[in-house]
């Protein structure tokens, strides 16, 4: 088991259980897209900023679709071209990350 995060972002269809660290819930049903795109951008940008000083955990139920999509979006915010972000996350995180065609499209259009 690794170190506990100091900040977490949970990409779930329903609120996560209580954690002993600060966290945010981003409503994001399984195999879908975030319920609120504007909020998603805000939450993911905050996760990127907080990663400079915090141990940030980003998680969904299975760790591939929603988590991979969020990581790809954060990569875009950090300078990876949107057209390359899914491949970047698949290479550096999980070969099966960003599972659905609409998740891949979401990343390509994430700015």
C-alpha positions in Angstrom: 0.0 0.0 0.0 1.3 3.4 -0.9 1.1 6.8 0.8 -2.2 8.3 1.4 -3.2 11.2 -0.8 -3.5 14.7 0.6 -6.2 15.5 -2.1 -8.5 13.3 -4.1 -10.8 13.7 -7.1 -13.4 11.0 -7.4 -15.1 10.5 -10.8 -18.2 8.6 -9.9 -21.9 8.5 -10.6 -22.7 8.9 -6.9 -20.8 10.6 -4.0 -17.8 8.7 -2.7 -17.5 7.6 0.9 -15.9 9.9 3.4 -12.2 10.2 3.2 -9.6 11.3 5.8 -8.1 13.8 3.2 -9.6 16.7 1.3 -11.4 15.6 -1.8 -13.8 16.6 -4.6 -16.5 14.5 -6.2 -17.0 15.0 -10.0 -20.3 13.5 -11.0 -19.3 11.2 -13.9 -21.4 8.0 -14.5 -19.5 4.9 -15.7 -18.7 4.7 -19.4 -20.1 8.2 -19.9 -18.8 11.8 -19.7 -18.8 14.3 -16.8 -22.3 15.5 -16.0 -21.1 19.1 -16.1 -18.3 19.9 -18.5 -17.5 23.3 -17.0 -17.2 21.9 -13.5 -15.0 19.1 -14.9 -12.6 21.6 -16.4 -12.5 23.5 -13.1 -11.9 20.3 -11.0 -9.3 18.9 -13.3 -7.4 22.2 -13.5 -7.5 22.3 -9.7 -6.1 18.8 -9.5 -3.2 19.8 -11.9 -2.4 22.9 -9.8 -2.6 21.0 -6.5 -0.3 18.3 -7.8 2.6 20.8 -7.5 2.3 20.6 -3.7 -0.1 17.8 -2.9 -0.2 14.0 -3.4 -3.3 13.9 -5.7 -5.4 10.8 -6.1 -7.6 10.6 -9.2 -10.0 7.6 -9.3 -13.1 6.1 -10.7 -14.6 2.6 -10.2 -12.3 0.7 -12.5 -9.4 3.0 -13.1 -9.4 3.0 -16.9 -12.3 4.9 -18.6 -13.1 7.8 -16.5 -9.7 8.0 -14.8 -7.9 7.7 -18.2 -10.1 10.4 -19.7 -9.5 12.7 -16.8 -5.7 12.1 -17.0 -5.8 12.8 -20.7 -7.7 16.1 -20.1 -5.2 17.0 -17.4 -2.4 16.3 -19.8 -4.0 18.7 -22.3 -4.1 21.3 -19.6 -0.4 20.7 -19.0 0.5 21.2 -22.6 0.1 17.8 -24.4 -1.7 18.4 -27.7 -5.3 17.2 -27.4 -4.9 15.0 -30.5 -2.0 13.2 -28.7 -3.3 13.1 -25.1 -5.1 9.7 -25.3 -2.0 8.0 -26.8 0.1 9.8 -24.1 -2.0 8.4 -21.3 -2.2 4.9 -22.8 1.6 4.9 -23.1 2.4 6.3 -19.6 -0.6 5.0 -17.5 -2.7 2.1 -19.0 -2.8 0.7 -22.6 -6.6 0.4 -22.2 -7.3 3.9 -20.7 -10.0 6.1 -22.2 -12.4 3.3 -23.1 -15.2 4.7 -25.3 -15.3 6.6 -28.6 -17.1 9.5 -26.8 -14.4 9.7 -24.1 -11.8 9.9 -26.8 -13.7 12.6 -28.6 -14.2 14.5 -25.3 -10.4 14.6 -24.9 -9.8 15.7 -28.5 -12.1 18.7 -27.9 -11.0 19.4 -24.4 -9.5 22.9 -24.2 
